[in-house]
Amino acid sequence: MITSLRPLLLAGLLLPLAFSSHAAPVNTSLSPKVQQALKTNKLQESALSLVMLPLDGPGAATVYNADVSVNPASTMKLVTTYAALELLGPTYQWKTEFYTDGALSNGVLNGNLYLKGGGDPKLNMEKLWLLMRDLRANGVRTITGDLVLDRSHFVQPNLPAFNDDGGDENKPFLVKPDSLLVNLKALRFVARNDGGKVSVSVEPPIASIRIDNQVKAVASKQCSGDVRYNPVQQADGMSVVVSGQLGDGCNSQTYLSLLDHPTYAAGAVRAIWNELGGTIAGRDRIESVPKSARLLARAFSPDLVEVIRDINKYSNNTMAQQLFLSIGARFRTDADGDDARAAQRVIRQWMAKKGITSPHLVMENGSGLSRAERVSTREMAMLLQAAWKSPYAAEFISSMPLVGMDGTMRKRLKGTALRGEGHIKTGTLNTVRAIAGFTRDSNGNTWAVSAILNDPKPWGAASILDQVLLDVYRQPKLAGSTAQVP
């Protein structure tokens, strides 16, 4: 054991030097205020791993419990999105295409219609509508053959199901990635009480989703009525029993993920095509596009920089997993087996080229929605330090939530001097609270911060992490720190 620990002890001594090319003071203990915050929340100091690192000005770095393997929750998205920026490029786009193996004559497509997914994380209903509008503009009205879905772009890993609280499995944030991900597979249910009559609708209007409206209209103007949505699987589709009560002039809405990817994608295509006045005579099936098929229409996603903004600002798990698999699909070799393993390999190689040693890094799906994923706060801080020097630093930093202003940080520290001073990614699981990103101190200097709490009961621990950010901000005032442009 002593022999096996020796490399780790040496690494612990040497790694602090990786933070800076010159000697700098390093704190190895927590501040009194952070200690008190931990005590107030009945958490041990050992539950917290922390690195606070000055990037462009003076200051003493804090390195505490930094070489422990911890679950980072959604701060893992920073590893995935920064790697994607440099490995795929900030202007990378995904494509979605329609093909046919038939001939078009007088508005009739005599053959099958193939929809080929390219892993687009942001293929929403509007984009799909525009793509299908192109089909109509090209003269297609009636399709005599089948609707064929090509979901072969990703080689999917076989990963364990994740449900943090063991509750509703239909939550949209639990949607798994897919080569043909449409609208994040979300169904939006809306109940409205207009003049004592309750109506319930669903978007998109997929034919296999039927609504059993049992909501009672009440005369009360209080819009706190309890409306419940209970899906019931049936042989020919899904029935959603909507019950409860709703006050006059009120509405209630919820998002559910009830269908598998092929059923949702095909249902969305048919719903839009029907609205556009078209028909598809055949059935739905899954198959790769034949090499002889002819391209009918193509749509491109927004650039990668826009996609990572959605991922980091709003901590979108499904989009992060799509991005992770996209990295794998781009660099996959036969030896990898699947796109998750390919992404893991490529990201490790990329980090090594940057001089970032990562013995603790474990990436399962790249989103942090995992019990297996691991990192150390030192590794995360070194990654942030590298990102600060990247040509895509501005794009990466701006993808994170602004403290007290937007995303998952919009309600935190909004009444403090830190409002708008930091770009911080948050992470939350039942046993994890985490932050990582960039924040400025009172002198206008920027710091990299990684703080992760792993504990069976981390409730209220967000206040501890907020105190970490306040500690960074409250640096001693520097003489002459307001220099003017000559």
C-alpha positions as CSV (number, residue, x, y, z in Angstrom):
1,M,0.0,0.0,0.0
2,I,2.9,2.4,0.9
3,T,4.4,1.7,-2.5
4,S,1.1,2.3,-4.3
5,L,0.5,5.6,-2.5
6,R,3.8,7.0,-3.3
7,P,3.0,8.3,-6.8
8,L,-0.2,10.0,-5.4
9,L,1.8,11.7,-2.7
10,L,4.3,12.9,-5.2
11,A,1.5,14.1,-7.5
12,G,0.0,16.0,-4.6
13,L,3.2,17.8,-4.0
14,L,3.9,18.6,-7.7
15,L,0.4,19.4,-9.0
16,P,0.1,22.7,-7.2
17,L,3.0,23.9,-9.3
18,A,0.9,23.2,-12.4
19,F,-1.4,26.1,-11.5
20,S,1.2,28.7,-12.1
21,S,4.6,29.2,-13.8
22,H,5.8,31.3,-10.8
23,A,5.8,30.8,-7.1
24,A,2.5,31.9,-5.5
25,P,1.0,31.7,-2.1
26,V,-1.4,28.8,-1.5
27,N,-4.0,28.3,1.2
28,T,-4.6,24.8,2.3
29,S,-7.3,25.5,4.8
30,L,-10.9,26.8,4.6
31,S,-11.8,30.3,5.5
32,P,-13.6,30.8,8.8
33,K,-16.8,31.8,7.0
34,V,-16.9,28.6,4.9
35,Q,-16.1,26.6,8.1
36,Q,-19.0,28.2,9.8
37,A,-21.3,27.6,6.9
38,L,-20.4,23.9,6.9
39,K,-21.0,23.7,10.7
40,T,-24.4,25.5,10.3
41,N,-25.5,22.9,7.7
42,K,-24.1,20.0,9.9
43,L,-21.6,18.9,7.3
44,Q,-18.0,17.8,7.9
45,E,-15.2,19.8,6.3
46,S,-14.1,16.6,4.6
47,A,-17.3,16.7,2.5
48,L,-16.0,19.7,0.6
49,S,-13.4,19.7,-2.1
50,L,-12.2,23.2,-3.2
51,V,-9.9,25.0,-5.5
52,M,-9.9,28.8,-5.9
53,L,-7.2,29.9,-8.5
54,P,-6.3,33.5,-9.5
55,L,-6.0,33.7,-13.3
56,D,-5.0,37.3,-14.2
57,G,-4.0,39.0,-11.0
58,P,-2.5,38.6,-7.6
59,G,-4.1,36.5,-4.9
60,A,-3.5,33.4,-2.8
61,A,-4.9,30.2,-4.4
62,T,-6.9,27.9,-2.1
63,V,-6.4,24.2,-2.5
64,Y,-8.4,22.1,-0.1
65,N,-9.1,18.4,-0.3
66,A,-8.5,18.9,-4.0
67,D,-7.2,15.4,-5.0
68,V,-10.2,13.4,-3.9
69,S,-12.3,11.6,-6.5
70,V,-15.8,13.2,-6.2
71,N,-19.1,13.1,-8.1
72,P,-19.3,16.5,-9.9
73,A,-23.0,16.3,-10.9
74,S,-23.7,18.7,-13.7
75,T,-20.4,20.6,-13.5
76,M,-19.2,17.7,-15.6
77,K,-20.9,19.5,-18.5
78,L,-18.0,21.9,-18.5
79,V,-15.6,19.1,-19.4
80,T,-17.8,18.0,-22.3
81,T,-18.6,21.5,-23.7
82,Y,-15.0,22.8,-23.5
83,A,-13.7,19.6,-25.1
84,A,-16.4,20.0,-27.9
85,L,-15.4,23.6,-28.6
86,E,-11.8,22.5,-29.3
87,L,-12.4,19.1,-30.8
88,L,-15.4,19.8,-33.0
89,G,-14.9,23.6,-33.3
90,P,-17.2,26.5,-32.4
91,T,-19.0,26.5,-35.7
92,Y,-19.7,22.8,-35.8
93,Q,-23.2,21.9,-37.0
94,W,-25.4,18.8,-37.0
95,K,-27.6,17.9,-40.0
96,T,-30.9,16.2,-40.5
97,E,-32.0,15.0,-43.9
98,F,-34.9,13.6,-45.9
99,Y,-34.2,11.1,-48.6
100,T,-36.4,9.0,-50.9
101,D,-35.9,5.8,-53.0
102,G,-38.8,6.7,-55.3
103,A,-39.8,9.1,-58.0
104,L,-41.9,12.3,-57.7
105,S,-44.7,12.9,-60.2
106,N,-47.5,15.4,-59.9
107,G,-47.1,15.8,-56.1
108,V,-47.0,12.1,-55.5
109,L,-43.8,10.5,-54.2
110,N,-43.9,6.9,-55.3
111,G,-41.6,5.4,-52.7
112,N,-40.5,5.6,-49.2
113,L,-39.6,8.8,-47.2
114,Y,-36.4,8.4,-45.1
115,L,-35.6,10.7,-42.2
116,K,-31.9,10.5,-41.3
117,G,-30.9,11.8,-37.9
118,G,-27.5,13.3,-37.4
119,G,-27.6,13.7,-33.6
120,D,-28.8,17.3,-33.6
121,P,-29.4,18.2,-29.9
122,K,-31.6,21.1,-30.9
123,L,-34.0,19.6,-33.5
124,N,-37.1,21.3,-32.2
125,M,-40.6,21.4,-33.7
126,E,-40.0,24.7,-35.5
127,K,-36.9,23.4,-37.3
128,L,-38.7,20.1,-38.2
129,W,-41.6,22.1,-39.6
130,L,-39.3,24.2,-41.7
131,L,-37.5,21.1,-43.0
132,M,-40.9,19.5,-44.0
133,R,-42.0,22.8,-45.5
134,D,-39.1,22.4,-47.8
135,L,-40.5,19.1,-48.9
136,R,-43.8,20.7,-49.7
137,A,-42.1,23.5,-51.5
138,N,-40.3,20.9,-53.7
139,G,-43.7,19.6,-54.8
140,V,-44.2,16.6,-52.4
141,R,-47.7,16.1,-51.2
142,T,-48.6,12.4,-51.1
143,I,-46.1,9.7,-50.1
144,T,-47.2,6.2,-51.1
145,G,-44.5,4.3,-49.2
146,D,-43.4,4.1,-45.6
147,L,-41.9,6.7,-43.2
148,V,-38.5,5.2,-42.5
149,L,-36.4,6.5,-39.6
150,D,-32.6,6.2,-39.8
151,R,-31.1,6.2,-36.3
152,S,-27.7,4.8,-37.2
153,H,-25.6,7.9,-36.6
154,F,-24.7,7.1,-33.0
155,V,-23.3,3.8,-31.8
156,Q,-25.0,3.8,-28.4
157,P,-23.4,2.5,-25.2
158,N,-25.3,0.2,-22.9
159,L,-25.6,2.4,-19.8
160,P,-27.6,1.8,-16.6
161,A,-30.8,3.7,-16.2
162,F,-30.6,6.8,-13.9
163,N,-33.3,8.1,-11.7
164,D,-32.0,10.1,-8.8
165,D,-35.0,10.0,-6.6
166,G,-36.7,6.8,-7.9
167,G,-39.8,8.9,-8.8
168,D,-41.5,9.7,-12.1
169,E,-39.6,8.1,-15.0
170,N,-41.4,10.4,-17.4
171,K,-39.5,13.5,-16.4
172,P,-38.0,15.3,-19.4
173,F,-34.6,15.6,-17.9
174,L,-34.2,11.8,-17.9
175,V,-34.6,11.6,-21.7
176,K,-31.8,9.5,-23.2
177,P,-29.9,10.6,-26.3
178,D,-30.7,9.4,-29.8
179,S,-29.4,9.9,-33.3
180,L,-32.9,11.2,-34.2
181,L,-33.8,13.3,-31.1
182,V,-36.8,15.4,-31.9
183,N,-37.9,18.3,-29.6
184,L,-36.1,16.6,-26.7
185,K,-39.0,14.1,-26.9
186,A,-41.1,16.4,-24.8
187,L,-44.9,16.5,-24.8
188,R,-46.5,19.8,-23.5
189,F,-49.9,19.3,-21.8
190,V,-52.0,22.4,-21.2
191,A,-55.3,22.5,-19.3
192,R,-57.4,25.7,-19.5
193,N,-60.6,26.8,-17.8
194,D,-62.3,29.3,-20.1
195,G,-65.7,30.3,-18.8
196,G,-66.3,27.2,-16.8
197,K,-65.3,24.8,-19.5
198,V,-61.9,22.9,-19.2
199,S,-60.0,22.0,-22.3
200,V,-56.8,19.9,-22.4
201,S,-54.4,20.0,-25.3
202,V,-51.0,18.4,-26.1
203,E,-48.2,19.6,-28.3
204,P,-47.2,18.2,-30.6
205,P,-50.5,16.5,-31.4
206,I,-49.2,13.0,-31.9
207,A,-51.9,10.6,-32.8
208,S,-50.9,7.8,-30.4
209,I,-51.4,10.2,-27.4
210,R,-55.0,10.4,-26.3
211,I,-56.4,12.6,-23.5
212,D,-59.0,11.5,-21.0
213,N,-60.1,14.9,-19.6
214,Q,-61.6,14.5,-16.1
215,V,-60.7,18.0,-14.8
216,K,-63.5,19.7,-12.9
217,A,-64.1,23.4,-13.5
218,V,-64.5,25.5,-10.3
219,A,-65.8,29.0,-9.9
220,S,-62.8,30.1,-7.8
221,K,-60.5,32.7,-9.3
222,Q,-57.6,31.3,-7.3
223,C,-55.2,29.6,-9.8
224,S,-53.8,27.1,-7.3
225,G,-56.0,24.1,-8.5
226,D,-54.4,20.7,-8.4
227,V,-54.3,19.2,-12.0
228,R,-52.7,15.8,-12.3
229,Y,-51.5,14.0,-15.4
230,N,-51.5,10.2,-15.2
231,P,-50.2,8.3,-18.3
232,V,-51.7,4.8,-18.9
233,Q,-50.0,2.5,-21.5
234,Q,-52.4,0.9,-23.8
235,A,-52.0,-1.6,-26.7
236,D,-52.4,1.0,-29.4
237,G,-50.8,4.0,-27.7
238,M,-50.8,6.1,-24.6
239,S,-53.8,7.5,-22.7
240,V,-53.2,10.4,-20.3
241,V,-55.8,10.8,-17.6
242,V,-56.0,14.5,-16.7
243,S,-57.8,15.0,-13.4
244,G,-58.2,17.5,-10.5
245,Q,-59.7,20.9,-10.6
246,L,-59.0,24.3,-12.2
247,G,-60.3,27.8,-11.4
248,D,-62.1,30.0,-13.8
249,G,-59.6,31.8,-16.2
250,C,-56.7,29.6,-15.0
251,N,-54.4,27.2,-16.8
252,S,-52.0,24.5,-15.9
253,Q,-49.2,23.0,-17.9
254,T,-46.6,20.3,-17.6
255,Y,-44.0,18.5,-19.7
256,L,-43.8,14.7,-19.9
257,S,-41.7,12.3,-21.9
258,L,-44.1,9.3,-22.6
259,L,-43.0,7.8,-25.9
260,D,-39.9,6.1,-27.2
261,H,-37.7,8.0,-29.7
262,P,-39.0,6.3,-32.9
263,T,-42.7,6.7,-31.9
264,Y,-42.2,10.4,-31.0
265,A,-40.2,11.2,-34.1
266,A,-42.6,9.5,-36.5
267,G,-45.6,11.0,-34.7
268,A,-44.2,14.5,-34.9
269,V,-43.4,14.1,-38.6
270,R,-46.9,12.8,-39.4
271,A,-48.6,15.6,-37.3
272,I,-46.7,18.3,-39.1
273,W,-47.2,16.7,-42.5
274,N,-50.9,16.4,-41.9
275,E,-51.0,20.2,-41.0
276,L,-49.2,20.9,-44.2
277,G,-51.9,19.1,-46.2
278,G,-49.8,16.0,-47.0
279,T,-50.4,12.2,-46.4
280,I,-48.1,9.3,-45.8
281,A,-49.8,6.0,-46.8
282,G,-47.3,3.5,-45.4
283,R,-46.3,2.5,-41.9
284,D,-43.5,3.6,-39.7
285,R,-40.3,1.6,-39.5
286,I,-36.5,1.8,-38.7
287,E,-33.9,1.3,-41.3
288,S,-30.7,2.9,-42.7
289,V,-31.0,5.1,-45.8
290,P,-30.0,3.1,-48.9
291,K,-26.9,4.4,-50.7
292,S,-28.9,4.8,-53.9
293,A,-31.5,7.1,-52.2
294,R,-31.9,10.7,-53.3
295,L,-31.7,13.7,-51.0
296,L,-34.9,15.7,-50.8
297,A,-34.2,18.3,-48.1
298,R,-31.6,19.1,-45.4
299,A,-31.6,21.2,-42.3
300,F,-28.6,22.3,-40.2
301,S,-28.5,22.9,-36.5
302,P,-27.3,26.2,-34.9
303,D,-23.6,26.4,-34.4
304,L,-22.0,24.6,-31.5
305,V,-21.5,27.8,-29.5
306,E,-25.3,28.3,-29.3
307,V,-25.9,24.7,-28.3
308,I,-23.4,24.7,-25.4
309,R,-25.1,27.9,-24.1
310,D,-28.3,25.9,-23.7
311,I,-26.4,23.0,-22.2
312,N,-24.6,25.1,-19.6
313,K,-27.0,27.9,-18.8
314,Y,-30.0,25.5,-18.2
315,S,-28.0,22.3,-17.4
316,N,-29.7,20.3,-20.2
317,N,-28.7,16.7,-19.6
318,T,-30.0,15.2,-22.9
319,M,-28.3,17.8,-25.0
320,A,-25.0,17.3,-23.1
321,Q,-25.3,13.6,-23.7
322,Q,-26.0,14.2,-27.4
323,L,-22.8,16.4,-27.6
324,F,-20.8,13.7,-25.8
325,L,-21.8,11.1,-28.3
326,S,-21.2,13.5,-31.1
327,I,-17.6,13.8,-30.1
328,G,-17.4,10.0,-30.0
329,A,-19.1,9.6,-33.4
330,R,-16.6,12.1,-35.0
331,F,-13.5,10.2,-33.8
332,R,-14.8,6.7,-33.3
333,T,-12.6,3.8,-34.3
334,D,-13.4,0.1,-34.5
335,A,-11.5,-0.5,-31.3
336,D,-13.8,1.9,-29.4
337,G,-16.9,-0.2,-29.6
338,D,-19.3,2.6,-29.1
339,D,-19.4,6.4,-29.1
340,A,-19.2,6.9,-25.4
341,R,-16.0,5.0,-25.2
342,A,-14.7,6.9,-28.2
343,A,-15.5,10.2,-26.5
344,Q,-13.9,9.1,-23.3
345,R,-10.7,8.2,-25.1
346,V,-10.5,11.4,-27.2
347,I,-11.2,13.7,-24.3
348,R,-8.5,12.1,-22.2
349,Q,-6.0,12.4,-25.0
350,W,-7.0,16.0,-25.6
351,M,-6.5,16.8,-21.9
352,A,-3.1,15.1,-21.8
353,K,-1.9,17.2,-24.7
354,K,-2.8,20.2,-22.6
355,G,-0.7,18.9,-19.7
356,I,-3.8,18.2,-17.6
357,T,-3.3,15.0,-15.6
358,S,-6.6,13.4,-14.9
359,P,-6.3,10.2,-12.8
360,H,-9.7,10.8,-11.2
361,L,-11.7,11.6,-14.3
362,V,-14.5,9.1,-15.1
363,M,-16.9,10.1,-17.9
364,E,-20.0,7.9,-18.4
365,N,-22.3,10.1,-20.4
366,G,-20.7,13.6,-20.2
367,S,-23.7,15.2,-18.5
368,G,-23.1,14.6,-14.8
369,L,-26.5,12.8,-14.6
370,S,-24.6,9.7,-13.4
371,R,-23.5,7.9,-10.2
372,A,-20.3,6.7,-11.9
373,E,-18.8,10.0,-13.2
374,R,-15.9,11.4,-11.2
375,V,-13.4,14.2,-11.2
376,S,-11.2,16.0,-8.7
377,T,-11.5,19.8,-8.1
378,R,-7.8,20.1,-9.0
379,E,-8.5,18.5,-12.4
380,M,-11.5,20.8,-12.9
381,A,-9.5,23.9,-11.9
382,M,-6.7,22.9,-14.3
383,L,-9.3,22.5,-17.1
384,L,-10.7,26.0,-16.3
385,Q,-7.2,27.4,-16.4
386,A,-6.6,25.9,-19.8
387,A,-10.0,27.2,-21.0
388,W,-9.0,30.7,-19.9
389,K,-6.1,30.6,-22.3
390,S,-8.1,29.0,-25.1
391,P,-8.9,31.0,-28.3
392,Y,-12.5,30.1,-27.5
393,A,-12.5,31.3,-23.9
394,A,-15.1,34.0,-24.6
395,E,-17.5,31.5,-26.1
396,F,-17.0,29.0,-23.3
397,I,-17.3,31.5,-20.5
398,S,-20.4,33.1,-21.9
399,S,-22.2,29.7,-22.1
400,M,-22.3,29.6,-18.3
401,P,-25.0,31.1,-16.0
402,L,-24.4,34.7,-14.9
403,V,-24.5,34.9,-11.1
404,G,-27.8,36.3,-9.9
405,M,-29.0,36.9,-13.4
406,D,-29.8,33.9,-15.6
407,G,-29.8,30.1,-16.0
408,T,-29.4,28.0,-12.9
409,M,-27.7,30.9,-11.0
410,R,-30.5,33.4,-11.6
411,K,-31.8,33.3,-8.0
412,R,-28.5,33.0,-6.2
413,L,-26.5,35.9,-4.8
414,K,-28.7,38.3,-6.7
415,G,-28.8,40.8,-3.8
416,T,-25.0,40.9,-3.4
417,A,-22.1,42.7,-5.1
418,L,-21.4,39.4,-7.0
419,R,-24.4,39.8,-9.2
420,G,-23.2,39.6,-12.8
421,E,-19.6,39.2,-11.7
422,G,-19.3,35.5,-12.3
423,H,-20.1,32.8,-14.8
424,I,-20.8,29.7,-12.7
425,K,-22.0,26.2,-13.7
426,T,-24.0,24.5,-11.0
427,G,-24.4,20.8,-10.2
428,T,-27.1,19.0,-8.1
429,L,-27.8,15.4,-7.3
430,N,-29.3,13.9,-4.2
431,T,-25.8,13.6,-2.7
432,V,-24.0,16.3,-4.6
433,R,-23.9,20.1,-4.6
434,A,-21.3,21.7,-6.9
435,I,-20.1,24.9,-8.6
436,A,-17.4,25.5,-11.2
437,G,-16.5,28.4,-13.4
438,F,-15.1,31.9,-13.5
439,T,-15.8,34.8,-11.1
440,R,-14.2,38.2,-10.5
441,D,-13.0,39.7,-7.2
442,S,-13.5,43.2,-5.9
443,N,-10.3,44.3,-7.8
444,G,-11.7,43.2,-11.1
445,N,-9.4,40.1,-11.4
446,T,-10.7,36.8,-12.6
447,W,-10.5,33.5,-10.7
448,A,-11.2,29.9,-11.6
449,V,-13.4,28.2,-8.9
450,S,-14.3,24.5,-8.4
451,A,-16.1,23.6,-5.3
452,I,-17.8,20.2,-4.9
453,L,-19.7,18.8,-1.9
454,N,-20.4,15.1,-1.7
455,D,-22.5,14.0,1.3
456,P,-25.5,11.8,1.9
457,K,-27.4,14.8,3.1
458,P,-26.1,18.0,1.4
459,W,-29.4,19.9,2.0
460,G,-28.9,23.6,2.3
461,A,-25.3,23.3,1.0
462,A,-25.8,25.8,-1.8
463,S,-25.2,28.5,0.9
464,I,-21.8,27.0,1.6
465,L,-20.9,27.2,-2.1
466,D,-22.2,30.8,-2.3
467,Q,-19.9,31.6,0.6
468,V,-17.0,30.3,-1.4
469,L,-17.8,32.8,-4.2
470,L,-18.2,35.6,-1.7
471,D,-14.8,34.7,-0.3
472,V,-13.3,35.0,-3.8
473,Y,-14.9,38.4,-4.2
474,R,-13.8,39.8,-0.9
475,Q,-10.1,40.1,-1.8
476,P,-8.0,42.9,-0.2
477,K,-8.2,46.1,-2.0
478,L,-5.1,46.8,-4.1
479,A,-3.4,50.2,-4.3
480,G,-3.5,51.6,-7.8
481,S,-5.9,48.9,-9.0
482,T,-7.9,51.4,-11.1
483,A,-5.3,52.3,-13.6
484,Q,-6.5,54.4,-16.6
485,V,-5.8,53.9,-20.3
486,P,-2.8,56.2,-21.2
